[in-house]
Amino acid sequence: MPLILAVAPPPNVHVRYHALIPSAGTGTRAGTAGPKQYEKLAGRLLVQHTLEAFTRLGRIASVLVVVAPGDERMPTGPGWRVSACGGATRAASVANGLAELKAQGAGDDDWVLVHDAARCLVTPGQIDRLIDACGADAVGGLLAQPLADTLKQEEGGRVAQTLPRERKWLAQTPQMFRLALLQRALAQAGDAVTDEASAIEAIGLKPLLVAGSAQNFKVTWPEDFALAEAVIRSRTR
């Protein structure tokens, strides 16, 4: 597999920041009747909380939401566009979204911040922190949290061994990489990767880890909805 080098553009090249929100999944683990991004949280759709964090940032040039073909439930708004180009996997949805961004005028050197639709508690401040940390980096990076819990490896429903937690981080989103670099990395890595950083790592590059927040969790399980709603309501008091 040929090595892809990450090279920052010359300082006089103007680059923009685009948000890409893959939202084509069904969220089967959440126990909801339909896709979890359309569940109500504090009176609004879960995905609307996600989108608000990005549309409040003036430095984000565009926000693209990728939904499954035929999905007409995604709300429209003045700050984002919706494209029904979702694929069978997250990697396919992101790859299709990158192609759509490029077709709409995004440049190869522009930054793309890929963010899980179900991470509805991300804040503009956290997004700003990622941009500030990675904007001058040749590779890019991601929000993440150092692992705080003891980590167990399972075998047959029982603990097989305890793994050291030192230098281990929980990957979050956004994950921020240049458009053309991420396109090439995903094309080489294929659909098996579960996040963009994994594709970048697979071509020999090392994404930057930027401290995120424990509140930036992905709504995955049924009990996560009540926790997310409590956090949202605590922010509006």
N, C-alpha and C positions, 0 to 999 in steps of 0.2 A: 504494500500500500504506500503510495507516494506521500511524503511529508508535506503538509501545508504550512507555510510560514505566515505568521501574523505580522503585518507591517502597517504601522500607523501612517495615515496620509500626511502629506506636507502640511505644515502649520497654517498655510494660507488657503487651504481647501475648506470650504464651509460644509459642515456636516449637520444633519438634523437628527432628532430623536423621535422615533415612532414606537407606539405601543401596539403590540399584537396580542389579542386575547383569544386563545383557543377555547371554544365553548361548544364543541360538537359532541361531547361525551354524554352518556346517559346516567352516570352516577348511581349504578346499581347498589353499591354498598351503603348508600344513604338511607335506603328504605322508603323513598318517596314514590308517589304514584307516577311522577314524570321526572324529567331531568332536574337535578337539584338547583341548577342556576335560576330556575323559574319559581322556586319556593319563596314565600314571603318571609322577610325578616324586618321587624320593626316597621311594618306597614309598606315596605317596598320590596321589589324583587331582589333576591340575593345579588344577581349580576349588576343591578343598578348601583349598589354600594361599591362594587369593584370599579365600575366605570367612572364613578364620581371622583375617585382618588386620582385618576389620570387626567380627567378633563379639567380639574382645578389647577393643573400645572401649565403655565403658559409656555414653558420650554418644550413641551411635547407637541410636535408638529402635527401628528395625526394619530388617531386611535382606530384600529381595525379589529372588529369582532368576527371571528370565524365560526360559523354555525354549520350544522349538518344540512345537506341538500334537502329541501322541502320544509325546513324548520322556519315557520313564520311567526314564532312567538317572541323573538328577540325584539325588545322595544327599540324604536328609533329615537335619536336625539340629535341636538345641534353639534355635539362634540365628538361624535363617533360615526363610523360607517360599518355596515354589516355586509358580510360576503358569505354566501352559502357554498363555500368551497371546502368544507370540512372533509377529512378523510377517515379511514377506518381506525387509525391510530393517532395518538397525539403528535408523533413525529410527522406523519403525513399531513395533518391539519396545519402544523406550523410551516412545513415546506410549501404547501399550497398558499398559505397566507403571505409568506415571503414573496412568492411569485406575484401575488396580487398587489402587494405594496410596490413592487418594482414596476408593474404595469401602470400603476397610478402615479409614478414619478419619483419614487424613492431611489436614492443613489446607492451604488455598491458600498460606499464608505459610510453611509448613514448608519447610526446605531438603531438597533431594534430591541426593545424591552419586551420579552415574552413573559406573560403573566397568567397564572391559573385563574380562570373565571371564579372558581370556588374559594379563592383567597380574598374574601370580601372585606377583610379587616386591615388590609394594607393602607398606609397613610401617605399623603403627599410628601411628608417629611422623610419617610423611609425611601421613597422613590428618588427624591432629591439626593439623599445620601449615596445611593448606588450610582447615580449619574456623576456626582462630584468625584467619587472614588475611581470610576472607570473611564471617565471621559478622555483622559490622556493616556490610557493604558493600551498597549498594542494588542492585547488579547480580549479583554472584557472580563466580566465577572457576574456574580450572583449574590443575592441576599441569602444568608445562612445563619444558623444558630449553633453554637458549640453544644455538643451532646452533654446533657446533665444527668441522665438516668443511667443506671447499670444496664448493660446491653447483653442479652442472652441469645444464644443460637439454639434453635429448636430442632428436635428430631423425634418424630412419632408422637408429638404432643408433649414431650418432656424436654427439660433443659439438657442440651448436649454439652454445652460449655459456656462460660462467661467470657465475653470479649472485652479487651481493654477499651475504655472510652476516650483515652487521651488522644488528642489531635483528630477527633472525629466530629463532624459537623452534620447537622440536618439541613439539607438543601431546601431553600424556599424559592419564591419568585418575587419580583421580576428577575430574569436572567438576561443580561445585556451583552450583545455581541454585534459586530458589524454585519450588515445584511449579506454581502457576498461571501464572507468567511463562513457564516452560519449556513448559508445555502450549500456550500461545498462540503462542509462537515456533515450535514444531514444526508447529503447524497451518498457519501462514502459510508456512513454509519448504518444507514438503513432504518427500518421501522422499529427495531428492537429497543432503541434507546428511549428512556422514560423522561428525560429532560434534556435541554439544550446543552448544558455543561458537559453531559456525558458524551455527546457528539464531538464537542470541541476537544475533550480529553482523548477521545479515540484517535484523533489525528496528531497527537503528541504535544498539545498545548495545555497550559495550566491556567485555568480561570482564577481570577482574584476572588477571595472570600471577603464579603463585606457584612459586618454584623447587622443582623436583622432584628426581629422582635418575636418573643414567644406568642404575642397576639396575632402575628401574621401566619396563623395556621390555616390549613386547607380543610374546609368543611367536607368531611368524608363520611362520618358515622352519624346515626340518628341523634345521638346526644350532643353532637357538635352544634346543632342549630340553636339550642337553648343557650349554649355558652356564647355563640357569636352574637345572638340577640342581646344578651346581657352586656357584652362589651360595647355594642353599638349604642345602647341606651345610656350607658355610663358616660359616653363621650358627649352626649347632648344635654346632660344635666347642668 
